[in-house]
């Protein structure tokens, strides 16, 4: 909840609009594997078909995939974000994933840099 509102609020401030899309809850489930046996099943669409359509509608695609965290290799592969990058045709931004949190890393760097500039701030050894 905090993540959704934080980013939706930040997007709205400069006048943009966020469209929240919960795969599998608000629409058909998406399949991400290249050689998918699910593709022909009702209610499952492949990302290679869905992402280009989203790319024609949206300016940016921002991803926060909440993965089941059951398989370390799958989590580190970043399959979901990579498939959107491959097929969407628009800039794709990862806000958070199973293994990476780029926006948190960016804010950590900014905070550390700001504190190191202070005369009485912490010293880095």
The first five atom37 places (N, CA, C, CB, O) and aatype in JSON, in Angstrom:
{
  "aatype": [20, 20, 20, 20, 20, 20, 20, 20, 20, 20, 20, 20, 20, 20, 20, 20, 20, 20, 20, 20, 20, 20, 20, 20, 20, 20, 20, 20, 20, 20, 20, 20, 20, 20, 20, 20, 20, 20, 20, 20, 20, 20, 20, 20, 20, 20, 20, 20, 20, 20, 20, 20, 20, 20, 20, 20, 20, 20, 20, 20, 20, 20, 20, 20, 20, 20, 20, 20, 20, 20, 20, 20, 20, 20, 20, 20, 20, 20, 20, 20, 20, 20, 20, 20, 20, 20, 20, 20, 20, 20, 20, 20, 20, 20, 20, 20, 20, 20, 20, 20, 20, 20, 20, 20, 20, 20, 20, 20, 20, 20, 20, 20, 20, 20, 20, 20, 20, 20, 20, 20, 20, 20, 20, 20, 20],
  "atom_mask": [
    [1, 1, 1, 1, 1],
    [1, 1, 1, 1, 1],
    [1, 1, 1, 1, 1],
    [1, 1, 1, 1, 1],
    [1, 1, 1, 1, 1],
    [1, 1, 1, 1, 1],
    [1, 1, 1, 1, 1],
    [1, 1, 1, 1, 1],
    [1, 1, 1, 1, 1],
    [1, 1, 1, 1, 1],
    [1, 1, 1, 1, 1],
    [1, 1, 1, 1, 1],
    [1, 1, 1, 1, 1],
    [1, 1, 1, 1, 1],
    [1, 1, 1, 1, 1],
    [1, 1, 1, 1, 1],
    [1, 1, 1, 1, 1],
    [1, 1, 1, 1, 1],
    [1, 1, 1, 1, 1],
    [1, 1, 1, 1, 1],
    [1, 1, 1, 1, 1],
    [1, 1, 1, 1, 1],
    [1, 1, 1, 1, 1],
    [1, 1, 1, 1, 1],
    [1, 1, 1, 1, 1],
    [1, 1, 1, 1, 1],
    [1, 1, 1, 1, 1],
    [1, 1, 1, 1, 1],
    [1, 1, 1, 1, 1],
    [1, 1, 1, 1, 1],
    [1, 1, 1, 1, 1],
    [1, 1, 1, 1, 1],
    [1, 1, 1, 1, 1],
    [1, 1, 1, 1, 1],
    [1, 1, 1, 1, 1],
    [1, 1, 1, 1, 1],
    [1, 1, 1, 1, 1],
    [1, 1, 1, 1, 1],
    [1, 1, 1, 1, 1],
    [1, 1, 1, 1, 1],
    [1, 1, 1, 1, 1],
    [1, 1, 1, 1, 1],
    [1, 1, 1, 1, 1],
    [1, 1, 1, 1, 1],
    [1, 1, 1, 1, 1],
    [1, 1, 1, 1, 1],
    [1, 1, 1, 1, 1],
    [1, 1, 1, 1, 1],
    [1, 1, 1, 1, 1],
    [1, 1, 1, 1, 1],
    [1, 1, 1, 1, 1],
    [1, 1, 1, 1, 1],
    [1, 1, 1, 1, 1],
    [1, 1, 1, 1, 1],
    [1, 1, 1, 1, 1],
    [1, 1, 1, 1, 1],
    [1, 1, 1, 1, 1],
    [1, 1, 1, 1, 1],
    [1, 1, 1, 1, 1],
    [1, 1, 1, 1, 1],
    [1, 1, 1, 1, 1],
    [1, 1, 1, 1, 1],
    [1, 1, 1, 1, 1],
    [1, 1, 1, 1, 1],
    [1, 1, 1, 1, 1],
    [1, 1, 1, 1, 1],
    [1, 1, 1, 1, 1],
    [1, 1, 1, 1, 1],
    [1, 1, 1, 1, 1],
    [1, 1, 1, 1, 1],
    [1, 1, 1, 1, 1],
    [1, 1, 1, 1, 1],
    [1, 1, 1, 1, 1],
    [1, 1, 1, 1, 1],
    [1, 1, 1, 1, 1],
    [1, 1, 1, 1, 1],
    [1, 1, 1, 1, 1],
    [1, 1, 1, 1, 1],
    [1, 1, 1, 1, 1],
    [1, 1, 1, 1, 1],
    [1, 1, 1, 1, 1],
    [1, 1, 1, 1, 1],
    [1, 1, 1, 1, 1],
    [1, 1, 1, 1, 1],
    [1, 1, 1, 1, 1],
    [1, 1, 1, 1, 1],
    [1, 1, 1, 1, 1],
    [1, 1, 1, 1, 1],
    [1, 1, 1, 1, 1],
    [1, 1, 1, 1, 1],
    [1, 1, 1, 1, 1],
    [1, 1, 1, 1, 1],
    [1, 1, 1, 1, 1],
    [1, 1, 1, 1, 1],
    [1, 1, 1, 1, 1],
    [1, 1, 1, 1, 1],
    [1, 1, 1, 1, 1],
    [1, 1, 1, 1, 1],
    [1, 1, 1, 1, 1],
    [1, 1, 1, 1, 1],
    [1, 1, 1, 1, 1],
    [1, 1, 1, 1, 1],
    [1, 1, 1, 1, 1],
    [1, 1, 1, 1, 1],
    [1, 1, 1, 1, 1],
    [1, 1, 1, 1, 1],
    [1, 1, 1, 1, 1],
    [1, 1, 1, 1, 1],
    [1, 1, 1, 1, 1],
    [1, 1, 1, 1, 1],
    [1, 1, 1, 1, 1],
    [1, 1, 1, 1, 1],
    [1, 1, 1, 1, 1],
    [1, 1, 1, 1, 1],
    [1, 1, 1, 1, 1],
    [1, 1, 1, 1, 1],
    [1, 1, 1, 1, 1],
    [1, 1, 1, 1, 1],
    [1, 1, 1, 1, 1],
    [1, 1, 1, 1, 1],
    [1, 1, 1, 1, 1],
    [1, 1, 1, 1, 1],
    [1, 1, 1, 1, 1],
    [1, 1, 1, 1, 1],
    [1, 1, 1, 1, 1]
  ],
  "atom_positions": [
    [[0.83, -1.18, 0.0], [0.0, 0.0, 0.0], [0.88, 1.25, 0.0], [-0.95, -0.01, 1.21], [0.63, 2.19, -0.76]],
    [[1.89, 1.27, 0.85], [2.76, 2.46, 0.93], [3.45, 2.72, -0.39], [3.8, 2.3, 2.04], [3.53, 3.86, -0.85]],
    [[3.96, 1.65, -1.01], [4.66, 1.8, -2.28], [3.73, 2.35, -3.35], [5.25, 0.45, -2.74], [4.09, 3.28, -4.07]],
    [[2.54, 1.8, -3.45], [1.6, 2.25, -4.48], [1.24, 3.72, -4.3], [0.31, 1.4, -4.44], [1.28, 4.49, -5.26]],
    [[0.91, 4.12, -3.09], [0.51, 5.51, -2.86], [1.69, 6.47, -3.0], [-0.1, 5.66, -1.48], [1.52, 7.58, -3.5]],
    [[2.86, 6.05, -2.58], [4.05, 6.89, -2.7], [4.34, 7.21, -4.16], [5.27, 6.2, -2.05], [4.55, 8.37, -4.52]],
    [[4.34, 6.21, -4.99], [4.64, 6.44, -6.4], [3.49, 7.1, -7.14], [5.0, 5.14, -7.07], [3.72, 7.98, -7.98]],
    [[2.26, 6.71, -6.86], [1.11, 7.33, -7.51], [1.03, 8.82, -7.16], [-0.2, 6.62, -7.11], [0.74, 9.65, -8.01]],
    [[1.3, 9.14, -5.89], [1.32, 10.55, -5.47], [2.43, 11.32, -6.14], [1.46, 10.65, -3.97], [2.23, 12.45, -6.58]],
    [[3.61, 10.72, -6.23], [4.74, 11.38, -6.88], [4.51, 11.59, -8.36], [6.0, 10.57, -6.68], [4.95, 12.6, -8.92]],
    [[3.84, 10.67, -8.99], [3.53, 10.8, -10.42], [2.49, 11.88, -10.65], [3.03, 9.46, -10.99], [2.56, 12.62, -11.63]],
    [[1.53, 11.99, -9.74], [0.45, 12.97, -9.9], [0.93, 14.4, -9.71], [-0.66, 12.67, -8.91], [0.37, 15.31, -10.33]],
    [[1.94, 14.63, -8.88], [2.39, 16.0, -8.6], [2.77, 16.79, -9.84], [3.55, 15.97, -7.66], [2.36, 17.94, -9.96]],
    [[3.53, 16.22, -10.78], [3.84, 17.0, -11.99], [2.74, 16.93, -13.05], [5.14, 16.52, -12.59], [2.93, 17.41, -14.16]],
    [[1.6, 16.33, -12.71], [0.46, 16.32, -13.62], [0.3, 15.06, -14.45], [0.57, 17.46, -14.53], [-0.52, 15.02, -15.37]],
    [[1.06, 14.03, -14.15], [0.9, 12.76, -14.86], [-0.16, 11.92, -14.17], [2.24, 11.99, -14.94], [-0.61, 12.24, -13.07]],
    [[-0.55, 10.86, -14.82], [-1.56, 9.98, -14.25], [-1.02, 8.56, -14.2], [-2.87, 10.03, -15.08], [-0.43, 8.07, -15.16]],
    [[-1.21, 7.89, -13.07], [-0.79, 6.51, -12.91], [-1.98, 5.59, -13.15], [-0.19, 6.27, -11.5], [-3.08, 5.82, -12.64]],
    [[-1.75, 4.56, -13.92], [-2.76, 3.52, -14.12], [-2.21, 2.27, -13.46], [-3.08, 3.29, -15.67], [-1.18, 1.75, -13.89]],
    [[-2.87, 1.78, -12.44], [-2.41, 0.61, -11.71], [-3.0, -0.63, -12.38], [-2.8, 0.68, -10.2], [-4.21, -0.71, -12.62]],
    [[-2.14, -1.58, -12.65], [-2.54, -2.8, -13.35], [-2.04, -4.0, -12.56], [-2.0, -2.83, -14.81], [-0.85, -4.28, -12.57]],
    [[-2.94, -4.69, -11.9], [-2.57, -5.88, -11.14], [-2.79, -7.11, -12.02], [-3.4, -5.98, -9.83], [-3.92, -7.56, -12.21]],
    [[-1.7, -7.63, -12.54], [-1.77, -8.79, -13.43], [-2.41, -9.96, -12.7], [-0.37, -9.17, -13.96], [-2.03, -10.28, -11.57]],
    [[-3.36, -10.6, -13.35], [-4.01, -11.76, -12.76], [-5.16, -11.42, -11.83], [-3.02, -12.57, -12.02], [-5.94, -12.3, -11.47]],
    [[-5.28, -10.16, -11.43], [-6.37, -9.76, -10.55], [-7.35, -8.84, -11.28], [-5.82, -9.07, -9.3], [-8.56, -8.99, -11.17]],
    [[-6.8, -7.87, -12.02], [-7.65, -6.9, -12.72], [-7.83, -7.28, -14.19], [-7.05, -5.5, -12.61], [-8.67, -6.7, -14.88]],
    [[-7.06, -8.22, -14.65], [-7.12, -8.63, -16.05], [-6.65, -10.07, -16.14], [-6.27, -7.69, -16.96], [-6.39, -10.72, -15.13]],
    [[-6.54, -10.55, -17.35], [-6.03, -11.9, -17.55], [-4.63, -12.02, -16.99], [-6.06, -12.28, -19.02], [-3.89, -11.04, -16.93]],
    [[-4.28, -13.21, -16.6], [-2.92, -13.48, -16.16], [-1.98, -13.35, -17.35], [-2.81, -14.9, -15.52], [-2.38, -13.58, -18.49]],
    [[-0.74, -13.0, -17.08], [0.26, -12.91, -18.14], [1.26, -14.05, -18.01], [0.99, -11.55, -18.1], [1.64, -14.44, -16.91]],
    [[1.66, -14.56, -19.13], [2.7, -15.59, -19.2], [3.98, -14.92, -19.66], [2.28, -16.77, -20.16], [3.95, -14.1, -20.59]],
    [[5.1, -15.25, -19.04], [6.36, -14.58, -19.36], [7.4, -15.49, -19.99], [6.93, -13.99, -18.12], [8.33, -15.0, -20.62]],
    [[7.26, -16.78, -19.84], [8.22, -17.72, -20.42], [8.08, -17.72, -21.94], [8.0, -19.16, -19.85], [6.97, -17.67, -22.47]],
    [[9.22, -17.77, -22.64], [9.21, -17.73, -24.11], [8.45, -18.92, -24.7], [10.63, -17.71, -24.65], [7.62, -18.73, -25.59]],
    [[8.72, -20.09, -24.25], [8.08, -21.29, -24.78], [6.97, -21.71, -23.83], [9.11, -22.44, -24.97], [7.11, -22.7, -23.1]],
    [[5.9, -20.98, -23.84], [4.83, -21.18, -22.87], [3.79, -22.18, -23.37], [4.17, -19.87, -22.55], [3.34, -22.1, -24.51]],
    [[3.44, -23.11, -22.52], [2.35, -24.02, -22.85], [1.01, -23.46, -22.4], [2.6, -25.4, -22.21], [-0.04, -24.0, -22.76]],
    [[1.02, -22.39, -21.6], [-0.21, -21.79, -21.09], [-0.89, -20.86, -22.11], [0.08, -21.02, -19.82], [-2.07, -20.55, -21.98]],
    [[-0.15, -20.43, -23.1], [-0.64, -19.37, -23.98], [-2.02, -19.62, -24.56], [0.32, -19.19, -25.1], [-2.79, -18.68, -24.75]],
    [[-2.34, -20.85, -24.82], [-3.63, -21.13, -25.47], [-4.76, -21.34, -24.47], [-3.5, -22.36, -26.34], [-5.91, -21.52, -24.87]],
    [[-4.45, -21.31, -23.21], [-5.49, -21.49, -22.2], [-6.28, -20.19, -22.03], [-4.88, -21.93, -20.84], [-5.73, -19.1, -22.14]],
    [[-7.54, -20.33, -21.77], [-8.4, -19.16, -21.56], [-7.93, -18.38, -20.33], [-9.87, -19.59, -21.39], [-7.65, -18.96, -19.29]],
    [[-7.86, -17.08, -20.47], [-7.52, -16.23, -19.34], [-6.04, -16.02, -19.15], [-8.09, -16.81, -18.11], [-5.63, -15.4, -18.17]],
    [[-5.22, -16.51, -20.07], [-3.78, -16.29, -19.97], [-3.29, -15.71, -21.29], [-3.02, -17.61, -19.61], [-3.51, -16.29, -22.35]],
    [[-2.63, -14.59, -21.2], [-2.12, -13.91, -22.38], [-0.61, -13.81, -22.24], [-2.76, -12.5, -22.56], [-0.1, -13.64, -21.13]],
    [[0.11, -13.91, -23.34], [1.56, -13.82, -23.28], [1.98, -12.35, -23.29], [2.22, -14.59, -24.46], [1.37, -11.52, -23.96]],
    [[3.03, -12.04, -22.53], [3.53, -10.67, -22.43], [3.94, -10.13, -23.81], [4.73, -10.6, -21.47], [3.83, -8.93, -24.05]],
    [[4.39, -11.0, -24.71], [4.79, -10.54, -26.04], [3.6, -9.98, -26.83], [5.45, -11.69, -26.83], [3.79, -9.2, -27.77]],
    [[2.39, -10.37, -26.47], [1.19, -9.83, -27.11], [0.64, -8.61, -26.37], [0.11, -10.91, -27.2], [0.16, -7.66, -26.99]],
    [[0.72, -8.65, -25.04], [0.15, -7.58, -24.22], [1.05, -6.34, -24.15], [-0.12, -8.08, -22.82], [0.56, -5.22, -24.25]],
    [[2.35, -6.53, -23.98], [3.27, -5.4, -23.77], [3.28, -4.4, -24.92], [4.67, -5.92, -23.54], [3.28, -3.2, -24.66]],
    [[3.29, -4.83, -26.19], [3.27, -3.83, -27.27], [2.0, -2.97, -27.27], [3.41, -4.53, -28.6], [2.05, -1.8, -27.64]],
    [[0.89, -3.55, -26.87], [-0.36, -2.78, -26.81], [-0.26, -1.75, -25.69], [-1.58, -3.72, -26.57], [-0.63, -0.59, -25.88]],
    [[0.25, -2.16, -24.54], [0.47, -1.2, -23.45], [1.46, -0.12, -23.88], [0.99, -1.92, -22.18], [1.3, 1.04, -23.52]],
    [[2.47, -0.51, -24.65], [3.44, 0.44, -25.15], [2.85, 1.48, -26.08], [4.53, -0.28, -25.86], [3.35, 2.6, -26.17]],
    [[1.78, 1.13, -26.79], [1.1, 2.09, -27.66], [0.21, 3.05, -26.88], [0.27, 1.36, -28.7], [-0.12, 4.13, -27.37]],
    [[-0.19, 2.66, -25.69], [-1.11, 3.46, -24.88], [-0.36, 4.34, -23.88], [-2.08, 2.55, -24.14], [-0.73, 5.49, -23.65]],
    [[0.7, 3.79, -23.28], [1.4, 4.45, -22.19], [2.65, 5.19, -22.66], [1.78, 3.44, -21.13], [3.19, 4.9, -23.73]],
    [[3.11, 6.15, -21.87], [4.36, 6.86, -22.13], [5.52, 6.1, -21.51], [4.29, 8.3, -21.58], [6.59, 5.99, -22.12]],
    [[5.33, 5.58, -20.3], [6.32, 4.8, -19.58], [5.62, 3.61, -18.96], [7.04, 5.66, -18.49], [4.42, 3.65, -18.68]],
    [[6.36, 2.56, -18.76], [5.84, 1.41, -18.02], [6.68, 1.27, -16.77], [5.87, 0.09, -18.89], [7.91, 1.14, -16.85]],
    [[6.04, 1.3, -15.62], [6.74, 1.22, -14.33], [6.33, -0.09, -13.68], [6.41, 2.46, -13.41], [5.14, -0.4, -13.56]],
    [[7.33, -0.85, -13.25], [7.07, -2.19, -12.75], [7.44, -2.35, -11.28], [7.82, -3.2, -13.57], [8.49, -1.9, -10.82]],
    [[6.53, -2.99, -10.55], [6.8, -3.43, -9.19], [6.26, -4.86, -9.11], [6.13, -2.48, -8.09], [5.16, -5.08, -8.61]],
    [[7.04, -5.83, -9.6], [6.54, -7.21, -9.58], [6.67, -7.83, -8.19], [7.28, -8.07, -10.6], [7.77, -7.9, -7.64]],
    [[5.57, -8.26, -7.65], [5.6, -8.93, -6.36], [5.67, -10.43, -6.64], [4.35, -8.56, -5.47], [4.66, -11.07, -6.93]],
    [[6.87, -10.97, -6.54], [7.11, -12.36, -6.89], [6.9, -13.28, -5.7], [8.52, -12.53, -7.44], [6.98, -12.84, -4.55]],
    [[6.64, -14.55, -5.97], [6.39, -15.49, -4.87], [7.63, -15.85, -4.05], [5.8, -16.73, -5.42], [7.5, -16.44, -2.98]],
    [[8.82, -15.5, -4.53], [10.07, -15.76, -3.81], [10.22, -17.24, -3.47], [10.14, -14.92, -2.54], [10.55, -17.6, -2.34]],
    [[9.98, -18.09, -4.46], [10.08, -19.53, -4.25], [11.34, -20.11, -4.88], [8.87, -20.22, -4.81], [11.8, -21.18, -4.47]],
    [[11.9, -19.43, -5.87], [13.04, -19.96, -6.58], [14.07, -18.85, -6.78], [12.61, -20.57, -7.93], [13.83, -17.9, -7.52]],
    [[15.2, -18.97, -6.12], [16.24, -17.93, -6.16], [16.67, -17.61, -7.6], [17.45, -18.36, -5.33], [16.83, -16.45, -7.97]],
    [[16.87, -18.65, -8.4], [17.31, -18.45, -9.78], [16.27, -17.64, -10.57], [17.55, -19.81, -10.48], [16.63, -16.72, -11.32]],
    [[15.0, -17.96, -10.4], [13.93, -17.21, -11.08], [13.9, -15.76, -10.6], [12.57, -17.88, -10.84], [13.75, -14.84, -11.41]],
    [[14.03, -15.56, -9.3], [13.99, -14.21, -8.74], [15.12, -13.35, -9.31], [14.08, -14.26, -7.21], [14.9, -12.2, -9.68]],
    [[16.33, -13.9, -9.37], [17.48, -13.14, -9.86], [17.49, -12.98, -11.38], [18.75, -13.81, -9.41], [18.23, -12.14, -11.9]],
    [[16.69, -13.75, -12.08], [16.67, -13.63, -13.55], [15.98, -12.35, -14.01], [15.95, -14.84, -14.16], [16.2, -11.89, -15.13]],
    [[15.14, -11.76, -13.14], [14.39, -10.54, -13.48], [13.59, -10.72, -14.77], [15.36, -9.34, -13.62], [13.51, -9.81, -15.6]],
    [[13.0, -11.9, -14.95], [12.28, -12.25, -16.17], [11.16, -11.27, -16.49], [11.71, -13.64, -16.04], [11.03, -10.84, -17.64]],
    [[10.36, -10.9, -15.5], [9.19, -10.05, -15.77], [9.6, -8.71, -16.35], [8.39, -9.84, -14.5], [9.07, -8.29, -17.38]],
    [[10.52, -8.05, -15.7], [10.92, -6.72, -16.18], [11.64, -6.83, -17.53], [11.84, -6.02, -15.14], [11.44, -5.98, -18.4]],
    [[12.44, -7.86, -17.7], [13.17, -8.04, -18.97], [12.21, -8.29, -20.13], [14.16, -9.19, -18.86], [12.45, -7.83, -21.24]],
    [[11.14, -9.02, -19.88], [10.18, -9.28, -20.94], [9.41, -8.01, -21.32], [9.19, -10.38, -20.52], [9.13, -7.8, -22.5]],
    [[9.08, -7.18, -20.36], [8.44, -5.91, -20.7], [9.4, -5.01, -21.47], [7.96, -5.2, -19.43], [9.0, -4.35, -22.42]],
    [[10.66, -4.98, -21.06], [11.66, -4.18, -21.78], [11.76, -4.68, -23.22], [13.05, -4.27, -21.08], [11.83, -3.87, -24.15]],
    [[11.76, -5.97, -23.41], [11.9, -6.57, -24.74], [10.72, -6.25, -25.65], [12.06, -8.06, -24.62], [10.91, -6.01, -26.84]],
    [[9.5, -6.26, -25.11], [8.31, -6.19, -25.96], [7.53, -4.88, -25.92], [7.41, -7.27, -25.58], [6.76, -4.62, -26.84]],
    [[7.7, -4.05, -24.91], [6.83, -2.87, -24.76], [7.15, -1.74, -25.74], [6.93, -2.34, -23.35], [6.24, -1.04, -26.18]],
    [[8.41, -1.56, -26.09], [8.77, -0.49, -27.03], [8.75, 0.91, -26.42], [7.83, -0.52, -28.19], [8.79, 1.89, -27.15]],
    [[8.68, 1.0, -25.11], [8.71, 2.28, -24.39], [9.66, 2.13, -23.22], [7.27, 2.71, -23.91], [10.05, 1.01, -22.88]],
    [[10.05, 3.24, -22.58], [10.91, 3.11, -21.39], [10.21, 2.31, -20.29], [11.3, 4.5, -20.86], [9.04, 2.54, -19.97]],
    [[10.94, 1.37, -19.72], [10.43, 0.54, -18.64], [11.29, 0.79, -17.41], [10.43, -0.98, -19.03], [12.52, 0.68, -17.47]],
    [[10.65, 1.14, -16.31], [11.35, 1.49, -15.08], [11.01, 0.45, -14.01], [10.97, 2.93, -14.6], [9.84, 0.15, -13.77]],
    [[12.03, -0.08, -13.37], [11.83, -1.01, -12.27], [11.9, -0.24, -10.96], [12.88, -2.17, -12.29], [12.95, 0.31, -10.62]],
    [[10.81, -0.19, -10.23], [10.81, 0.48, -8.93], [11.3, -0.44, -7.83], [9.41, 0.99, -8.6], [11.87, 0.0, -6.84]],
    [[11.06, -1.72, -8.02], [11.39, -2.68, -6.97], [11.22, -4.07, -7.58], [10.48, -2.49, -5.69], [10.36, -4.28, -8.43]],
    [[12.05, -5.0, -7.14], [11.88, -6.37, -7.6], [12.19, -7.32, -6.45], [12.79, -6.68, -8.83], [12.38, -6.89, -5.31]],
    [[12.22, -8.58, -6.74], [12.49, -9.57, -5.69], [13.9, -9.41, -5.12], [12.32, -10.99, -6.23], [14.13, -9.7, -3.95]],
    [[14.83, -8.95, -5.94], [16.22, -8.89, -5.51], [16.81, -7.49, -5.49], [17.05, -9.76, -6.4], [17.84, -7.27, -4.85]],
    [[16.2, -6.56, -6.17], [16.74, -5.2, -6.28], [15.69, -4.17, -5.9], [17.24, -4.94, -7.71], [14.49, -4.37, -6.08]],
    [[16.16, -3.07, -5.36], [15.28, -1.97, -5.01], [15.99, -0.69, -5.45], [14.93, -1.95, -3.46], [16.51, 0.05, -4.62]],
    [[16.01, -0.42, -6.79], [16.82, 0.69, -7.3], [16.49, 2.06, -6.73], [16.69, 0.75, -8.77], [17.39, 2.87, -6.53]],
    [[15.23, 2.33, -6.47], [14.88, 3.65, -5.93], [15.37, 3.8, -4.49], [13.36, 3.88, -5.99], [15.78, 4.88, -4.09]],
    [[15.33, 2.72, -3.72], [15.86, 2.77, -2.37], [17.37, 2.98, -2.41], [15.51, 1.48, -1.59], [17.91, 3.74, -1.62]],
    [[18.04, 2.31, -3.33], [19.49, 2.48, -3.48], [19.83, 3.92, -3.85], [20.04, 1.52, -4.55], [20.79, 4.49, -3.32]],
    [[19.05, 4.51, -4.75], [19.28, 5.9, -5.15], [19.12, 6.84, -3.95], [18.32, 6.31, -6.28], [19.95, 7.73, -3.74]],
    [[18.06, 6.65, -3.19], [17.85, 7.54, -2.03], [18.93, 7.32, -0.97], [16.45, 7.32, -1.42], [19.31, 8.26, -0.27]],
    [[19.41, 6.09, -0.83], [20.52, 5.82, 0.1], [21.76, 6.6, -0.32], [20.83, 4.3, 0.17], [22.43, 7.2, 0.51]],
    [[22.07, 6.59, -1.6], [23.24, 7.31, -2.12], [23.1, 8.81, -1.88], [23.44, 7.02, -3.62], [24.05, 9.47, -1.46]],
    [[21.91, 9.34, -2.14], [21.66, 10.77, -1.92], [21.83, 11.12, -0.44], [20.24, 11.17, -2.41], [22.47, 12.11, -0.1]],
    [[21.25, 10.31, 0.44], [21.35, 10.56, 1.88], [22.8, 10.51, 2.35], [20.51, 9.53, 2.66], [23.24, 11.38, 3.1]],
    [[23.54, 9.51, 1.93], [24.95, 9.39, 2.31], [25.74, 10.59, 1.82], [25.56, 8.08, 1.76], [26.54, 11.16, 2.56]],
    [[25.52, 10.98, 0.57], [26.22, 12.13, -0.01], [25.91, 13.41, 0.76], [25.84, 12.29, -1.48], [26.82, 14.19, 1.05]],
    [[24.65, 13.63, 1.1], [24.26, 14.82, 1.86], [24.92, 14.85, 3.23], [22.73, 14.89, 2.01], [25.4, 15.9, 3.67]],
    [[24.96, 13.72, 3.91], [25.56, 13.67, 5.25], [27.07, 13.83, 5.2], [25.21, 12.36, 5.93], [27.65, 14.43, 6.11]],
    [[27.73, 13.33, 4.17], [29.18, 13.47, 4.06], [29.6, 14.91, 3.77], [29.72, 12.55, 2.97], [30.74, 15.29, 4.06]],
    [[28.7, 15.71, 3.22], [29.0, 17.12, 2.93], [28.99, 17.98, 4.19], [28.0, 17.68, 1.92], [29.59, 19.05, 4.21]],
    [[28.32, 17.53, 5.25], [28.23, 18.3, 6.48], [29.55, 18.26, 7.22], [27.09, 17.76, 7.38], [30.21, 17.22, 7.28]],
    [[29.94, 19.41, 7.8], [31.21, 19.48, 8.55], [31.21, 18.54, 9.75], [31.46, 20.91, 9.03], [32.2, 17.86, 10.02]],
    [[30.09, 18.5, 10.45], [30.02, 17.66, 11.65], [29.37, 16.31, 11.36], [29.26, 18.37, 12.75], [29.0, 15.58, 12.28]],
    [[29.22, 15.99, 10.08], [28.59, 14.74, 9.68], [29.49, 13.53, 9.9], [28.18, 14.82, 8.23], [30.65, 13.69, 10.3]],
    [[28.99, 12.36, 9.65], [29.77, 11.14, 9.87], [30.95, 11.07, 8.91], [28.88, 9.91, 9.71], [30.91, 11.6, 7.8]],
    [[31.98, 10.41, 9.36], [33.18, 10.22, 8.53], [33.12, 8.82, 7.93], [34.5, 10.42, 9.36], [32.73, 7.86, 8.59]],
    [[33.52, 8.72, 6.69], [33.53, 7.44, 6.01], [34.96, 6.89, 6.01], [32.98, 7.57, 4.56], [35.88, 7.54, 5.52]],
    [[35.14, 5.7, 6.54], [36.45, 5.07, 6.62], [36.48, 3.83, 5.8], [36.84, 4.76, 8.05], [37.51, 3.16, 5.73]]
  ]
}
